[in-house]
Amino acid sequence: MMQATTAAAAAQLLTDTRRRPRYSRARLGATRLSWPGRFAVQAFAGQCQSAATVTHRFSAISQATSPRRNTRRQCSDDQSALQAGCSEVNRDQHGYDVNRFEEISQDVSKKLCAFYQFCRPHTIFGTIIGITSVSLLPMKSLDDFTATVLKGYLEALAAALCMNIYVVGLNQLYDIQIDKINKPGLPLAAGEFSVATGVFLVVTFLIMSFSIGIRSGSVPLMCALVVSFLLGSAYSIEAPLLRWKRHALLAASCILFVRAILVQLAFFAHMQQHVLARPLAATKSLVFATLFMCCFSAVIALFKDIPDVDGDRDFGIQSLSVRLGPQRVYQLCISILLTAYGAATVVGASSTNLIQKIITVFGHGLLALTLWQRSRHFEVENQARVTSFYMFIWKLFYAEYFLIPFVQ
């Protein structure tokens, strides 16, 4: 556009210059334009043409260089687009990582909850509280609480907990179909754990229990572990002469012997003889704990079958609840517990220490009153209340172990 305008201006100027002499001569009769004037006009026209040429060259150069600029601009745009794309990819990758982490966290949390239920936590708490209470009975003064005593206590507790998990886990492995009716929330019955996972856990904890017992070198502890293993296996395994849980008397005997006799005597002997290196001698508190826990363990063995009566009946488990009916078994359990609490109150009243007498008498009286009040609202037909009352009995079981050390 610029060079066209410049060329047109130069041509117009040259034309006007050539016409001007004729116009002047025709009108004024003057002579031709002088030579210096012609030279000036021609020089100006040449300059205009040179300017047009320069402009043309500048335009060509501009057109030649514009692809480079366009290329640079295009590269810049491509780089911006690439950076934006990378940012988007990184953002998507980050979002994927966060979602993946949340999924893994939820999966781990579910597995831990399933393992918690697999261990049957109410039995775990009973084992911890029971062994802790019994381990305190041989202690005579604060000087007995040494690092050696702590080590011996932790060895016994760890071995017993591993054996506890073996026993309850083995029972779940052989009761999957029954638990789908009685306890559908358990991990094997609910499908949260596979049978292979259950077998792996059971075998692992059995090996750990015996390993800890052998390492400790305690004969009473090893005897407790071996007897628990034999009775727990006989209670659950489906084999000739085994599966003792099918028979009410044998099933109750297994639970009573382990919870009432084995825990009290074996772990007392472990602390007294192996850890403290003292002669084994029975104490009033040990005898009381053994007798009282015989009553309590019998109640637990009988009452635990009340919520399971439907599944036991379908699979041929002849529990006392199936034979006599849940209501009669319930009344029998309440009578046994109230009688045991009455006897414990009498034993506590015979104590020569005033503080111990007050604690044992008041404590057992309060527990008996709580049991009586709670039993008035029991309904055999209400499955939720039956299960809740069964767990309440376990809480009474825990509470009793807090009172046993005060029976002197």
Phi, psi and chi 1 to 4 in degrees:
 res  aa     phi    psi   chi1   chi2   chi3   chi4
   1 MET       -  -42.0 -176.0   68.9 -179.3      -
   2 MET   -67.9  -42.1 -178.8  177.9  175.1      -
   3 GLN   -72.6  -31.1   76.4 -178.2   77.0      -
   4 ALA   -65.8  -40.0      -      -      -      -
   5 THR   -65.7  -42.6  -56.2      -      -      -
   6 THR   -64.8  -44.4  -54.9      -      -      -
   7 ALA   -64.5  -39.5      -      -      -      -
   8 ALA   -65.3  -38.0      -      -      -      -
   9 ALA   -65.9  -41.9      -      -      -      -
  10 ALA   -65.3  -43.4      -      -      -      -
  11 ALA   -64.4  -39.3      -      -      -      -
  12 GLN   -64.9  -41.5 -177.5   65.8   31.7      -
  13 LEU   -63.9  -42.9  179.6   60.8      -      -
  14 LEU   -65.5  -38.9 -177.0   59.1      -      -
  15 THR   -65.6  -43.3  -56.7      -      -      -
  16 ASP   -64.0  -35.6  -67.7  -16.9      -      -
  17 THR   -67.7  -39.3  -55.9      -      -      -
  18 ARG   -71.4  -34.1  -68.9  177.4  178.7  175.9
  19 ARG   -75.3  -30.1  -72.5  178.7  179.1  175.2
  20 ARG   -59.1  -42.8 -165.1  170.8  -62.6  164.5
  21 PRO   -61.4  -42.8  -24.4   32.7      -      -
  22 ARG   -63.8  -38.9  -69.8 -165.6  -62.3  -92.0
  23 TYR   -63.1  -42.2  171.8   79.5      -      -
  24 SER   -68.4  -38.3  -59.4      -      -      -
  25 ARG   -72.2  -38.4 -173.7  170.9   60.3 -111.6
  26 ALA   -68.3  -34.2      -      -      -      -
  27 ARG   -88.3  -42.9 -174.5  174.6 -179.2  179.2
  28 LEU  -104.0  -15.4  -59.8  176.8      -      -
  29 GLY    77.2   22.4      -      -      -      -
  30 ALA   -76.9  168.6      -      -      -      -
  31 THR   -85.1  178.6   59.2      -      -      -
  32 ARG   -62.5  162.1  -65.1 -179.9 -179.8  177.9
  33 LEU   -65.0  142.7 -173.2   64.9      -      -
  34 SER   -65.7  158.2   62.4      -      -      -
  35 TRP   -61.9  -40.2  -72.4  105.9      -      -
  36 PRO   -62.0  -37.9  -27.5   36.9      -      -
  37 GLY   -65.2  -40.9      -      -      -      -
  38 ARG   -61.0  -43.7  -68.7 -178.6  179.7  179.8
  39 PHE   -61.0  -37.4  -71.3  144.5      -      -
  40 ALA   -67.1  -42.4      -      -      -      -
  41 VAL   -65.8  -42.8  171.4      -      -      -
  42 GLN   -65.3  -37.4  -68.5  176.8   -3.1      -
  43 ALA   -64.2  -40.8      -      -      -      -
  44 PHE   -65.7  -38.7  177.0   73.1      -      -
  45 ALA   -64.6  -38.4      -      -      -      -
  46 GLY   -64.4  -40.6      -      -      -      -
  47 GLN   -62.1  -40.0  -68.3  176.6   -2.5      -
  48 CYS   -63.7  -42.8  -69.6      -      -      -
  49 GLN   -64.5  -37.0  -69.2  179.3   -5.6      -
  50 SER   -63.5  -41.7  -61.2      -      -      -
  51 ALA   -62.6  -39.2      -      -      -      -
  52 ALA   -65.0  -38.8      -      -      -      -
  53 THR   -64.3  -44.9  -57.6      -      -      -
  54 VAL   -60.8  -41.3  172.2      -      -      -
  55 THR   -63.8  -40.6  -57.8      -      -      -
  56 HIS   -62.2  -44.1  175.4   72.1      -      -
  57 ARG   -64.1  -39.6  -68.7  178.9  179.2  178.1
  58 PHE   -63.3  -38.4  175.9   77.3      -      -
  59 SER   -67.5  -39.2  176.5      -      -      -
  60 ALA   -63.9  -43.7      -      -      -      -
  61 ILE   -63.1  -39.6  -67.4  173.1      -      -
  62 SER   -63.2  -42.6  -61.8      -      -      -
  63 GLN   -67.0  -32.0  -68.4  178.3   -3.2      -
  64 ALA   -70.9  -37.5      -      -      -      -
  65 THR   -86.0  -18.0   55.9      -      -      -
  66 SER   -63.1  -34.2   59.7      -      -      -
  67 PRO   -59.8  -35.8  -26.2   35.3      -      -
  68 ARG   -63.2  -43.9  -63.4  179.2 -177.7  175.9
  69 ARG   -64.2  -42.1  -65.5  175.9 -178.0  175.1
  70 ASN   -63.2  -38.0  -67.2  -25.0      -      -
  71 THR   -63.9  -43.4  -57.5      -      -      -
  72 ARG   -62.5  -42.2  -68.2  175.6 -177.5  175.2
  73 ARG   -64.9  -40.4 -173.9  178.2  -61.3  118.1
  74 GLN   -64.1  -40.6 -176.5   66.7   28.5      -
  75 CYS   -62.2  -42.2  -69.9      -      -      -
  76 SER   -62.2  -42.1  178.0      -      -      -
  77 ASP   -65.8  -40.2  -66.2  -19.6      -      -
  78 ASP   -64.5  -39.5  -68.2  -16.5      -      -
  79 GLN   -64.8  -40.5 -175.8  176.1    6.0      -
  80 SER   -63.8  -42.4  -59.9      -      -      -
  81 ALA   -63.5  -39.5      -      -      -      -
  82 LEU   -64.9  -43.1 -178.3   59.6      -      -
  83 GLN   -63.0  -41.3  -69.1  177.2   -9.1      -
  84 ALA   -63.6  -41.0      -      -      -      -
  85 GLY   -64.2  -42.6      -      -      -      -
  86 CYS   -62.6  -41.4  -69.1      -      -      -
  87 SER   -62.1  -40.7  -61.3      -      -      -
  88 GLU   -65.8  -40.9 -173.5   68.1   24.0      -
  89 VAL   -63.8  -43.7  170.1      -      -      -
  90 ASN   -62.3  -40.0  -70.4  -26.3      -      -
  91 ARG   -64.3  -42.9 -166.7  157.8   47.3 -114.9
  92 ASP   -64.5  -40.7  -66.7  -19.3      -      -
  93 GLN   -64.4  -41.2 -178.1   67.5   27.0      -
  94 HIS   -63.0  -43.2  177.7   69.4      -      -
  95 GLY   -62.2  -39.6      -      -      -      -
  96 TYR   -64.1  -41.8  172.4   78.1      -      -
  97 ASP   -63.1  -43.0  -68.1  -19.1      -      -
  98 VAL   -62.5  -45.8  170.9      -      -      -
  99 ASN   -63.7  -40.1  -66.5  -26.1      -      -
 100 ARG   -64.5  -41.4 -178.6   60.5  178.2  166.8
 101 PHE   -63.3  -41.0  176.6   77.2      -      -
 102 GLU   -64.6  -39.7  -68.8  178.5   -7.0      -
 103 GLU   -64.1  -43.4  -69.4  176.6   -0.1      -
 104 ILE   -64.3  -42.2  -66.3  175.0      -      -
 105 SER   -62.1  -43.6  -60.8      -      -      -
 106 GLN   -65.1  -39.0  -67.9  176.5   -2.3      -
 107 ASP   -65.6  -43.3 -174.2   61.1      -      -
 108 VAL   -63.8  -41.8  170.9      -      -      -
 109 SER   -62.0  -41.4  177.5      -      -      -
 110 LYS   -64.7  -40.6  -71.1 -179.5 -179.7  178.7
 111 LYS   -66.3  -39.5  -66.9  -60.3 -177.9 -176.7
 112 LEU   -65.2  -41.5  -69.8  176.7      -      -
 113 CYS   -63.5  -40.5  -69.8      -      -      -
 114 ALA   -64.1  -40.3      -      -      -      -
 115 PHE   -65.2  -37.8  176.0   73.1      -      -
 116 TYR   -59.7  -44.9  177.6   77.1      -      -
 117 GLN   -70.0  -33.0  -65.5  -61.3  -34.1      -
 118 PHE   -62.3  -34.0  179.3   80.7      -      -
 119 CYS   -77.6   -7.1  -64.9      -      -      -
 120 ARG    54.0   78.0  -52.9  -62.4  -74.8  150.6
 121 PRO   -57.3  -31.2   16.6  -29.7      -      -
 122 HIS   -65.8  -31.4   60.8  -80.0      -      -
 123 THR   -75.2  -32.9   65.4      -      -      -
 124 ILE   -64.2  -46.9  -66.5  -66.5      -      -
 125 PHE   -61.8  -39.9  -63.7  150.5      -      -
 126 GLY   -62.1  -40.1      -      -      -      -
 127 THR   -66.1  -43.9  -60.3      -      -      -
 128 ILE   -62.5  -49.9  -66.1  174.0      -      -
 129 ILE   -67.5  -41.2  -63.4  172.9      -      -
 130 GLY   -63.5  -48.9      -      -      -      -
 131 ILE   -66.7  -36.8  -68.5  177.7      -      -
 132 THR   -63.6  -45.0  -58.1      -      -      -
 133 SER   -64.3  -45.6  177.9      -      -      -
 134 VAL   -66.1  -35.3  172.3      -      -      -
 135 SER   -67.6  -21.0  -62.3      -      -      -
 136 LEU   -82.1  -18.4  -68.1  175.3      -      -
 137 LEU   -62.9  -38.4  -62.2 -178.3      -      -
 138 PRO   -73.6  -11.0  -16.3   31.8      -      -
 139 MET   -72.8  129.8  -54.0  -59.5  164.2      -
 140 LYS  -107.7  -23.8  -63.7 -179.2  178.7  179.5
 141 SER  -155.7  174.8   64.2      -      -      -
 142 LEU   -67.7  -20.8  -66.1  176.9      -      -
 143 ASP   -67.0  -19.1  -65.1  -24.5      -      -
 144 ASP   -76.1  -15.9  -69.9  -24.7      -      -
 145 PHE   -85.1   85.8  -67.3   91.0      -      -
 146 THR  -115.8  175.7   61.3      -      -      -
 147 ALA   -65.4  -34.7      -      -      -      -
 148 THR   -64.6  -41.6  -57.5      -      -      -
 149 VAL   -64.8  -41.9  170.1      -      -      -
 150 LEU   -62.5  -42.0  178.5   61.2      -      -
 151 LYS   -62.9  -45.2  178.8  176.0  177.3  -66.9
 152 GLY   -63.9  -38.3      -      -      -      -
 153 TYR   -65.0  -45.2  159.6   73.1      -      -
 154 LEU   -66.1  -36.5  -68.0  177.9      -      -
 155 GLU   -61.9  -46.3  -73.4  176.6  -18.6      -
 156 ALA   -64.2  -42.1      -      -      -      -
 157 LEU   -66.3  -45.0 -178.1   62.0      -      -
 158 ALA   -63.5  -44.2      -      -      -      -
 159 ALA   -64.1  -40.6      -      -      -      -
 160 ALA   -68.2  -39.1      -      -      -      -
 161 LEU   -65.3  -41.9  -71.5  176.3      -      -
 162 CYS   -63.0  -40.0  -69.5      -      -      -
 163 MET   -68.5  -35.0 -176.4   58.2   66.5      -
 164 ASN   -61.0  -44.4 -168.1  121.3      -      -
 165 ILE   -65.8  -36.5  -63.5  174.0      -      -
 166 TYR   -61.2  -46.2  162.2   77.0      -      -
 167 VAL   -65.2  -49.4  172.1      -      -      -
 168 VAL   -71.0  -33.1  -63.0      -      -      -
 169 GLY   -68.1  -40.7      -      -      -      -
 170 LEU   -63.2  -40.3 -176.3   69.4      -      -
 171 ASN   -62.7  -37.9 -175.9   59.7      -      -
 172 GLN   -68.6  -35.2  -68.5  176.4   65.2      -
 173 LEU   -62.0  -37.5  -76.9  172.4      -      -
 174 TYR   -91.9   -3.8  -77.9   93.3      -      -
 175 ASP  -118.6   26.1  -78.3   -1.3      -      -
 176 ILE   -60.2  -46.9  -66.3  178.2      -      -
 177 GLN   -68.5  -37.7  -61.3  -57.7  -38.4      -
 178 ILE   -68.2  -40.3  -60.4  177.3      -      -
 179 ASP   -68.2  -23.5  -72.4  -20.2      -      -
 180 LYS   -63.6  -22.0  -72.7 -178.9  179.1  179.8
 181 ILE   -97.1  -47.8  -59.7  174.4      -      -
 182 ASN   -83.4  -41.9  -65.1  -24.5      -      -
 183 LYS  -137.0   71.2  -54.1  179.3 -175.1   73.3
 184 PRO   -67.9  -11.8   24.5  -33.7      -      -
 185 GLY   -83.8   -9.0      -      -      -      -
 186 LEU   -67.8  146.2  -67.0  179.2      -      -
 187 PRO   -61.5  -36.4   17.7  -30.4      -      -
 188 LEU   -72.9  -40.6  -72.9  173.4      -      -
 189 ALA   -69.5  -33.3      -      -      -      -
 190 ALA   -84.0   -9.0      -      -      -      -
 191 GLY    84.9    7.3      -      -      -      -
 192 GLU   -72.3  -30.5  -65.0  177.6  -21.0      -
 193 PHE  -116.1  139.8  -80.2  173.0      -      -
 194 SER   -81.1  166.2   64.1      -      -      -
 195 VAL   -62.4  -38.2  174.9      -      -      -
 196 ALA   -61.6  -40.8      -      -      -      -
 197 THR   -63.8  -42.1  -59.4      -      -      -
 198 GLY   -61.8  -43.9      -      -      -      -
 199 VAL   -62.9  -42.4  171.7      -      -      -
 200 PHE   -60.8  -44.7  172.0   78.1      -      -
 201 LEU   -64.9  -43.4  -69.3  173.5      -      -
 202 VAL   -63.6  -47.0  164.5      -      -      -
 203 VAL   -66.0  -40.5  173.0      -      -      -
 204 THR   -61.5  -47.1  -60.7      -      -      -
 205 PHE   -71.8  -29.2  -80.3  100.6      -      -
 206 LEU   -65.3  -45.0  177.5   63.7      -      -
 207 ILE   -63.7  -42.1  -65.6  173.9      -      -
 208 MET   -62.6  -41.3  -70.5  173.0   59.3      -
 209 SER   -61.8  -49.6  178.3      -      -      -
 210 PHE   -67.7  -34.1  -80.9  128.1      -      -
 211 SER   -63.1  -44.3  -61.9      -      -      -
 212 ILE   -64.8  -42.4  -63.3  172.1      -      -
 213 GLY   -63.5  -43.8      -      -      -      -
 214 ILE   -65.9  -40.5  -66.1  172.7      -      -
 215 ARG   -64.3  -34.5 -177.9 -179.0  177.4   84.7
 216 SER   -68.5  -30.3   69.3      -      -      -
 217 GLY    74.7   16.0      -      -      -      -
 218 SER   -93.3  120.5  172.3      -      -      -
 219 VAL   -68.0  -46.4  174.9      -      -      -
 220 PRO   -59.7  -38.2  -24.5   34.8      -      -
 221 LEU   -66.6  -43.3  179.0   58.2      -      -
 222 MET   -65.4  -36.9  -81.0  -57.1  -58.6      -
 223 CYS   -63.3  -41.3  -71.8      -      -      -
 224 ALA   -62.6  -41.1      -      -      -      -
 225 LEU   -68.6  -42.6  -63.0  178.0      -      -
 226 VAL   -65.4  -45.5  171.0      -      -      -
 227 VAL   -64.8  -40.4  173.2      -      -      -
 228 SER   -62.8  -40.5  -63.7      -      -      -
 229 PHE   -63.3  -45.2  163.9   71.0      -      -
 230 LEU   -66.5  -46.7  -66.5  176.7      -      -
 231 LEU   -69.8  -39.8  -68.8  180.0      -      -
 232 GLY   -65.0  -36.7      -      -      -      -
 233 SER   -71.1  -43.3  -59.4      -      -      -
 234 ALA   -65.0  -30.2      -      -      -      -
 235 TYR   -67.7  -36.5  179.5   85.8      -      -
 236 SER  -109.2  -37.4  -60.6      -      -      -
 237 ILE   -65.9  133.6  -67.4  177.5      -      -
 238 GLU   -85.4   98.1 -174.0   74.1   46.8      -
 239 ALA  -159.2  162.4      -      -      -      -
 240 PRO   -57.5  136.6  -26.3   34.6      -      -
 241 LEU    68.7    2.0  -57.3  178.8      -      -
 242 LEU  -114.5 -157.6  -60.9 -179.4      -      -
 243 ARG    58.3   55.3 -169.2   67.2  168.6  171.8
 244 TRP   -67.9  -16.4  -71.6    1.1      -      -
 245 LYS   -66.8  -13.6   68.7  177.6  -61.6  178.6
 246 ARG   -69.4  -21.5  -69.2 -174.9  178.5  -84.4
 247 HIS  -113.8  126.9  -50.3  -77.0      -      -
 248 ALA   -60.2  -45.0      -      -      -      -
 249 LEU   -67.2  -45.2 -178.6   60.1      -      -
 250 LEU   -65.6  -40.0  -70.5  175.9      -      -
 251 ALA   -62.8  -46.6      -      -      -      -
 252 ALA   -64.7  -35.5      -      -      -      -
 253 SER   -65.5  -38.8  -60.8      -      -      -
 254 CYS   -61.1  -50.6  -72.7      -      -      -
 255 ILE   -65.4  -42.8  -62.4  174.8      -      -
 256 LEU   -63.8  -43.4 -172.9  147.7      -      -
 257 PHE   -66.0  -41.0 -171.5   82.5      -      -
 258 VAL   -72.6  -52.1  172.3      -      -      -
 259 ARG   -72.9  -35.1  -73.9  -72.1  176.1 -175.7
 260 ALA   -95.6  -43.6      -      -      -      -
 261 ILE   -98.0  -52.1  -61.2  175.5      -      -
 262 LEU   -64.3  -46.8 -163.8   63.0      -      -
 263 VAL   -61.9  -43.4  169.7      -      -      -
 264 GLN   -69.2  -53.7  -37.6  -52.5  -39.3      -
 265 LEU   -74.8  -46.7  -60.7 -177.8      -      -
 266 ALA   -67.0  -44.4      -      -      -      -
 267 PHE   -77.8  -26.6  -71.3   94.7      -      -
 268 PHE   -65.7  -44.9  178.1   86.3      -      -
 269 ALA   -64.6  -36.9      -      -      -      -
 270 HIS   -60.5  -45.8  167.3   72.1      -      -
 271 MET   -74.4  -41.9  -63.8  -60.9  -63.9      -
 272 GLN   -72.0  -46.8  175.8   86.4  -10.2      -
 273 GLN   -92.6  -46.7 -168.1  174.6   33.1      -
 274 HIS   -83.1  -45.0  176.1   73.7      -      -
 275 VAL   -83.3  -52.5  178.5      -      -      -
 276 LEU   -85.1  -11.8  -65.2  173.1      -      -
 277 ALA    56.9   46.7      -      -      -      -
 278 ARG  -114.6  156.8  -66.2  172.6 -178.0  169.5
 279 PRO   -62.9  141.5  -20.6   31.5      -      -
 280 LEU   -76.0  122.1 -175.4   61.2      -      -
 281 ALA  -145.8  133.9      -      -      -      -
 282 ALA   -73.4  146.0      -      -      -      -
 283 THR  -119.0  166.6   61.5      -      -      -
 284 LYS   -60.8  -41.5 -179.9 -179.0  177.6  179.5
 285 SER   -66.2  -35.1   56.5      -      -      -
 286 LEU   -68.1  -44.0  176.9   62.9      -      -
 287 VAL   -63.8  -44.2  174.8      -      -      -
 288 PHE   -61.1  -46.0  169.2   78.6      -      -
 289 ALA   -60.8  -41.2      -      -      -      -
 290 THR   -65.6  -46.8  -56.8      -      -      -
 291 LEU   -68.1  -43.8  -65.1  176.9      -      -
 292 PHE   -65.4  -41.0 -170.4   92.0      -      -
 293 MET   -72.8  -19.3  -74.8  -55.6  165.8      -
 294 CYS   -64.6  -44.0  -78.4      -      -      -
 295 CYS   -65.0  -44.9  -62.1      -      -      -
 296 PHE   -66.6  -42.1 -133.0  119.3      -      -
 297 SER   -66.3  -35.1  -61.7      -      -      -
 298 ALA   -63.9  -40.6      -      -      -      -
 299 VAL   -63.6  -43.8  169.1      -      -      -
 300 ILE   -62.6  -42.5  -70.2  176.6      -      -
 301 ALA   -63.8  -36.3      -      -      -      -
 302 LEU   -79.6  -44.0  -64.7  176.0      -      -
 303 PHE   -71.3  -29.4 -158.6   97.6      -      -
 304 LYS   -64.1  -20.5   79.4  175.8 -171.3   61.7
 305 ASP   -85.1  -12.2  -67.0  -31.0      -      -
 306 ILE   -64.7  -47.1  -64.8  179.1      -      -
 307 PRO   -67.8  -19.3  -15.6   29.4      -      -
 308 ASP  -100.6   15.5  -59.3  -19.7      -      -
 309 VAL   -64.8  -35.6   64.7      -      -      -
 310 ASP   -65.6  -51.3  -67.1  -26.0      -      -
 311 GLY   -66.1  -37.9      -      -      -      -
 312 ASP   -64.4  -39.3  -69.5  -13.7      -      -
 313 ARG   -65.8  -40.2 -175.4 -176.0  -65.8  111.6
 314 ASP   -67.7  -31.4  -67.1  -17.7      -      -
 315 PHE  -106.3   14.6  -74.6   86.4      -      -
 316 GLY    77.0   23.0      -      -      -      -
 317 ILE   -85.3  111.6  -55.6  -62.8      -      -
 318 GLN   -88.2   67.5  -63.8  -61.0  -45.4      -
 319 SER   -76.3  166.9   65.5      -      -      -
 320 LEU   -66.3  -29.9 -153.7   61.0      -      -
 321 SER   -67.5  -33.9  -64.2      -      -      -
 322 VAL   -71.9  -37.0  172.8      -      -      -
 323 ARG   -78.3  -47.9  -68.8 -177.0  175.2 -176.7
 324 LEU   -95.9  -21.5  -58.3  179.9      -      -
 325 GLY   102.6  146.2      -      -      -      -
 326 PRO   -61.6  -36.8  -22.2   32.7      -      -
 327 GLN   -65.3  -44.1 -175.5   65.0   37.6      -
 328 ARG   -65.8  -40.9  -70.1 -176.0  179.2 -179.2
 329 VAL   -64.3  -39.2  173.5      -      -      -
 330 TYR   -61.9  -46.7  162.1   73.5      -      -
 331 GLN   -63.3  -37.9  -67.3  174.4   -9.7      -
 332 LEU   -63.5  -42.0  176.7   61.7      -      -
 333 CYS   -64.1  -43.1  -68.8      -      -      -
 334 ILE   -64.1  -40.5  -61.5  -59.8      -      -
 335 SER   -63.8  -42.6  -60.6      -      -      -
 336 ILE   -62.2  -45.4  -66.7  174.2      -      -
 337 LEU   -65.7  -44.0  -75.1  179.9      -      -
 338 LEU   -64.3  -37.1  -69.8  176.7      -      -
 339 THR   -65.2  -42.0  -57.4      -      -      -
 340 ALA   -63.7  -40.3      -      -      -      -
 341 TYR   -66.9  -36.8  -81.1  128.6      -      -
 342 GLY   -63.0  -43.7      -      -      -      -
 343 ALA   -65.6  -38.0      -      -      -      -
 344 ALA   -65.8  -35.1      -      -      -      -
 345 THR   -64.9  -40.0  -57.5      -      -      -
 346 VAL   -65.2  -43.7  173.7      -      -      -
 347 VAL   -63.0  -41.5  172.5      -      -      -
 348 GLY   -64.4  -36.1      -      -      -      -
 349 ALA   -68.3  -21.4      -      -      -      -
 350 SER   -83.2   -1.5   65.3      -      -      -
 351 SER   -69.4  143.9  176.5      -      -      -
 352 THR   -84.3  -18.1   56.9      -      -      -
 353 ASN   -89.0  124.2 -171.9  -65.6      -      -
 354 LEU   -63.6  -43.5  180.0   60.6      -      -
 355 ILE   -64.3  -44.8  -63.2  177.7      -      -
 356 GLN   -64.6  -36.5  -66.5  175.3  -11.4      -
 357 LYS   -63.5  -45.1 -179.8 -175.8  -64.5 -173.1
 358 ILE   -64.3  -43.6  -67.1  174.2      -      -
 359 ILE   -65.0  -46.0  -67.6  175.3      -      -
 360 THR   -70.8  -42.0   52.4      -      -      -
 361 VAL   -67.8  -50.1  171.5      -      -      -
 362 PHE   -65.7  -40.2  178.3   77.0      -      -
 363 GLY   -64.3  -48.5      -      -      -      -
 364 HIS   -69.5  -34.7  -73.2  103.5      -      -
 365 GLY   -64.2  -41.2      -      -      -      -
 366 LEU   -65.8  -41.4 -179.7   61.0      -      -
 367 LEU   -65.3  -39.9  -66.8  177.4      -      -
 368 ALA   -64.9  -40.8      -      -      -      -
 369 LEU   -64.8  -41.0  179.2   61.8      -      -
 370 THR   -63.2  -41.5  -55.7      -      -      -
 371 LEU   -63.0  -43.9  173.1   64.0      -      -
 372 TRP   -64.7  -42.1 -179.6   72.8      -      -
 373 GLN   -63.7  -42.4  -71.1  -75.2   -9.4      -
 374 ARG   -68.8  -34.5 -175.2   73.2  179.0  -95.0
 375 SER   -69.3  -21.1   64.6      -      -      -
 376 ARG   -69.1  -20.9  -64.7  173.5   59.8 -171.9
 377 HIS  -107.6   18.2  -55.1  -74.5      -      -
 378 PHE   -83.0  139.7 -179.6   79.3      -      -
 379 GLU  -132.1  118.5  -62.2  178.2    5.3      -
 380 VAL   -66.1  -32.6  175.9      -      -      -
 381 GLU   -74.7  -19.3  -64.5   79.2   10.3      -
 382 ASN   -90.0  105.7 -168.2  -35.5      -      -
 383 GLN   -62.2  -39.0 -174.9   70.0   14.6      -
 384 ALA   -63.7  -41.5      -      -      -      -
 385 ARG   -71.0  -33.2  -70.9 -163.7  174.5 -175.0
 386 VAL   -63.6  -47.5  171.7      -      -      -
 387 THR   -63.8  -41.9  -56.4      -      -      -
 388 SER   -62.3  -40.9  176.1      -      -      -
 389 PHE   -67.9  -35.7 -163.1   90.1      -      -
 390 TYR   -62.6  -42.1  174.5   63.5      -      -
 391 MET   -69.2  -29.6  -60.9  -48.9  -61.1      -
 392 PHE   -64.5  -37.7  170.5   71.3      -      -
 393 ILE   -62.6  -38.9  -68.8  178.1      -      -
 394 TRP   -63.9  -35.4  -87.5   97.6      -      -
 395 LYS   -66.6  -38.0  -66.8  176.1 -177.5  177.1
 396 LEU   -62.7  -37.0  -64.7  177.0      -      -
 397 PHE   -61.0  -44.9 -179.1   80.8      -      -
 398 TYR   -62.6  -44.7  -54.6  151.8      -      -
 399 ALA   -62.1  -35.8      -      -      -      -
 400 GLU   -62.6  -34.5 -176.7   59.9   32.9      -
 401 TYR   -68.2  -21.4  -88.7  115.8      -      -
 402 PHE   -76.2  -23.4  -73.7   97.8      -      -
 403 LEU   -90.6  -25.9  -64.5  175.5      -      -
 404 ILE   -56.2  -44.3  -73.0  175.5      -      -
 405 PRO   -61.7  -17.3  -25.5   35.4      -      -
 406 PHE   -87.8   -6.0  -67.7   97.7      -      -
 407 VAL   -85.4  102.9  178.9      -      -      -
 408 GLN  -124.3      -  -61.7  -67.9  -21.8      -
